[in-house]
């Protein structure tokens, strides 16, 4: 078995003991006051003031700049207070905390892969009623999308929910090595590994950070911060990173997918 350091990100200080019982490292984000046992994104080199735009990536930035070289475990991972990697798929939504403990991943049992990602989410089967409710005009301009799910690729989905044309602008700002391949990925694929959750070998993580953060910084110079209104635009940097993560790890490394359970730790308080 290989030990893995898994950081569990939360907005609630009251989740501390539950996170520790899962053998995870508590990370506190947002404006609430956290105990000294929490990691946060607010000291050292930090972009914590941009959390409403970057989401969990303000902690990733802090880790990149302040702590990554101090991690001794071979593997490192990230989950959230309401999303967890499980060893197997379960059908019950009312999972007990004891079962969550037993099914959560906190060790890596082999080295036949380089990274764990969540099982893919398909945008083909996104609830049609939601798309029509919010984006009827886009469908009327291209009615074939109503009948042909295969045309609902990742680019179409991103344009709908995060601003038409913004993805193309962002991809133009990528490094030359990834620009064309990531554009092809977004135009071709209809599913991606969601939630910005992953577990990987620690040596890989720095390489990912060295690519993602310079790119997001260039995007910020174009899109800004205060100008972004509404959830889909305000969090655009997190959504860009989510799609890029799925592309980058699948392109460069051997991946193993695990199910992600959506379950809020507050349910166990």
N, C-alpha and C positions, 0 to 999 in steps of 0.2 A: 504494500500500500504506500502511496505517495501522499504526504501531507499537503494540504492546500489551504492557503490563507484566503478566506472568503469574507469580503466586506459587505455588510448588509446596510443599505442606505435607508434612512427614515427621516420623517419630519417631526416625529413624536418622541420626546425624551422618555416617556413612560414605557417605551418598547425595549429599554435597555436590557432588562433581565431576561426577557423572552429571546432576544437575539443571542445573548450569551449562552442560554440553554441549548440553542441550536448549534453551538460551537462556532458561531460567526463573530466577526469584529464589528461592533456598532459604529455607524457613521451618522452624524447628525447634520442635516442640511436645513436651510431656512432660518427664520429669525428667532426661534425659541431657544431657551437656555438649556444646554446639555451638560451633563456631568463630565468630570475630568477623564472618565473612562471612554468617552466617545472620541473618535477622530472627527474633525470638522474640516471645512474648506476655508477657514477664516484667518489662519495665521500664516506666516511666511509669504512666499510668492503665491498670490491668490487672485481669482476672478469671482469671488463669492458674491459680489454685488450684481453679477449677471446671471444668478441662478434661475431667475424667472425666464431667461432666454435659452440658457444652456442645459438646464435641468441637472441630471447627475454628472454631466461633464465638468461642472465646476469642481467636483471632487476629483475626477480623473485628472484635471489640470493640476490641482494641488498635489496629488500623488506623483505626477510626472516631475514636478519642479522641486518637491521637498522630501520625498520619502521612498521613492521606488528603489533606490540603491540600498536601502536598509532592510528590504524584505529578503529573508533567508530561505523561505520555502520554494520548492521547485515550481509550484503551481500557484496561481492567484486568480481569484474570481470575484464576481459582483452579483448581488441580488438586491431585492427591494423589500420593504416591509409588507408589501402586498403581492409580491411575485417571487416564487421560489422554484429552483430546479428540483425535480423529483427523479428518483431512480427508475420509476415506472409510472405509467399512466394510471390514474384512478378515476372512478366514475362518481364517487360521492363528493358532494360539495361541502358537507358538514364534517370534514376531516378533523379529528381530535388533534390537540397539540402533540400528544405522545406519538401519534401516527406521523405527523409532520416531522417530528424529530427523527423517527426511524427511517423515513423515506427521503429526507433531504440529503443532498450530496455534501459531504465534508472530507472525503478522501477520494483519490484517484486510484483505481485498482489495476491499471495497466498503462503502458506507454504506446499503445497502438494508434494513438491519435495525438494531435497537437492542441486541439481546442474543443471545448464544448459550447454549443449554441443551442438556443431554444428551437423546438420544432417549428418548421416554417408556417407562416401565416399567409394564406392566399388572398389576394385582392380581387380575384375573379368572383368569389362568392360573397363579397361585401354586400350587406343588406341593400337591395335595390331601392327600397323605399327611402332609405336615408340619402342615397345619392340623388334621387329624383327630387326629394324635398329641398335639398340645398343646392343642387347643381342641374336643375332641369334644362337651363339654357344650353349647357355644354352637351347634353344628350340630344337636344333638338338639332344642334348643329352637326352632330355626328350620330344619327339614329342607329347606325349599324352596331353601336356599342350596346344597345338594348338587347340585341339578339345574339351577338357574338362575344361571349365572355373572354375569349382569347385575345381580343383587342384591348381589354382592360389591363394593360401592363402596369408595371411599377411607375413608369413615368406619368401615365395618364392619372393614376391614383394620386401621385404627389402633386401634380398640377391642380387637381380638383380641390385638395384639402390644404395646400400650402402655397397657393398662388401660381397661376399659369405663367410659365416662362422662367420662374425662379430657379428651377432645377437646372435648366440649360445654362443660366448665368453662373450658377455655382460650379457646375462641372467645368466650364471654361476656365475657372480659377484653380483647378486641380493641377498637380504636378504632371508632367508629360508622360511619365511611366503609367499612370493610372487613368488619365483623362479619357482616352478612347475606349478602354476596356470597361470602365464604370458606366460610360454612356451606353455602351452596348448592353450591359447588364440591366440597366434601368429600362431600356427599350424592349428587351427580349423577355425578361423574366416576369412572372406573374405572382411570385411569392418571395418572401424574405424572412430571415430569422429576427424575431421582434424583441422589443423592450430594452434594447441596449444592454442585454445581459449576456455575459460570457465568462468562461473559465479557460485560462490558457497557461502555457508555460511562461514563467515570469520573464524569461529572456526574450520572449516574443513581444511582450507588452510595450517595452520601450520603442520598438520599431513601429508599432501601431501609433503610439503617441506622437512620434516624430513625423508621421504623415498627417494625422488627423488635425492636430492643433494648428500648424501653420496654414492648412487649408481653411479651417473655420475662421481663423483670424483674417485671412484675405476676404472671405465671404462677409465678415462683419464690416470690413471697410466699405463694402458696397451696400449691404442691406441696413447697416446701422443697428441701433438698439432701441432708442426712443421712438423711432418711426414705425416699429412693428406693433400692430394692433390685432387683437383677437388671438385665441389660443393657437390656431394653425400657423399663424405668422410669428407670433411672439416666441414660440418655441422652435422656430425653424432650424436653429443650429443643432438641437437635439434630434430633430427628425432627419436632417441631412446625415448626421453621424450614424443614426440607426440603419439607414440604407447602406451607407458606405461600409459599416462594420460587417454586414452580411456579405457584401461583395468581397471585401479585402481578405477576410479570414478564409472564405471558401476558395478564393483564387490562389492563395499562397500556402495553405496548410491543409492537413488532413483533419476533417471535422467529424465529430460525433454529436448527434442531436439527442437532446433529452426533453421530456415534456416540462412545461412551466405551469405550476399551479398558481391560480389567482386566489389569494386568501389573505385578508387583512389581519395583521397581528392584533389589532384592536378588538377583534372578535374574541380573543382569549383573555382579555383583561377582566 
